[in-house]
Amino acid sequence: MATSTPVNIPSKMKAWVYGQYGKPEDVLKLESEVDVPDVNDNQVLIKVVAASLNPVDFKRMYGEFKATDSPPPTVAGYDVAGVVVRVGSKVKEFKVGDEVYGDVHEHALNPKGCGTLAEYTAAEEKVLALKPKNLSFAEAASLPLAVETAYEGLERARLSACESVLVLGGAGGVGTFTIQLSKHVFGASKVAATCSVGKLELLKTLGADLAIDYKSNKYEDLPEKFDVVYDTVGEADRGIKALKEGGRVVTIVGGQSVVPPAFVFVVTSTGSVLTRLKPLIEEKKLKPVMDPKSPFPFSHTIEAFSHLQCGRATGKVVIYPIP
């Protein structure tokens, strides 16, 4: 049962929906008569202003984890930034009019409910946080899943002050935040990261002490070794060769093929991480990195997916405005 219900919420909305598994360009359709989601006691209804795309979006669309997914038809999208327009009766932290952001699916491989590539979405209170004042909606939408993944991975790897870290894929969505968090939150003594040659300077501005062109350098052959390797690109085996004795490799790619001392994890979405990082964001020590082609308008969502899938995006691909 919801409270604080304004009268101007429509019953139908525009949303990007897929009715079967496949490639975005084949199965994703913009529909205009999708039901606006109901909210339960612990949820809020959000008028979506911006969303961002993640690799998990198209992996889900491919059906890669359909055994744990809710069956199509599915409104796509994980990340959201928007305005609360309806509040469940047990919600304590938010009220109508609050500007919020978050990853609406608590468990990435077991998503439930409406996605974020829509005019409205419903989300549990616990996965949301108040939007930092200094961020636009588009910037805020670029953070949740990627920054939470970066943070949880570094926590699980037990990165501590005075330890060194190598980030594989430093210019991607997770990588750009892993560099910044390693430096400004976890206090790493040295941060190294790989990327293509055109992105080396970007990584240095984010806090990388050493930016490595992966096409002309084999990072595992460097004389310097690292306490932690954070792998975002599926190179855990190579990453192990770059470790100091007793080092750890954390990866978000690879599943059962990953062997110790590497380990793989799947992020759990929680607004508490976003709330914890809010002061750093407002002090501009943690900055969003949006791909230069972003934002894509809502009507160009399929083009945005194509850009993300090409593997050359820098930072996050954002959809704004919606609609």
Buried (B, 14 or more C-beta within 10 A) or exposed (E): EBBBEEEEBEEEBBBBBBEEBBBBEEBBEBBEEBEBBBBBEBBBBBBBBBBBBBBBBBEBBBBBBEEEBEEBEBBBBBBBBBBBBBBBEEBEBBEBEBBBBBBBBBEBBEBEBBBBBBBBBBBBBBBBBBBBEEBBBBBBBBBBBBBBBBBBBBBEBEBEEEBBBBBBBBBBBBBBBBBBBBBBBBEBBBBBBBBEEEBBEBBBEBBBBBBBBBEEEEBBEBEEBBBBBBBBBBBBBBBBBBBBEEBBBBBBBBEEEBEEBBBBBBBBBBBEBBEEBBEBBEEEBBBBBBBEBBBBEBEBBBBBBBBBBEEEBBBBBBBBEBB
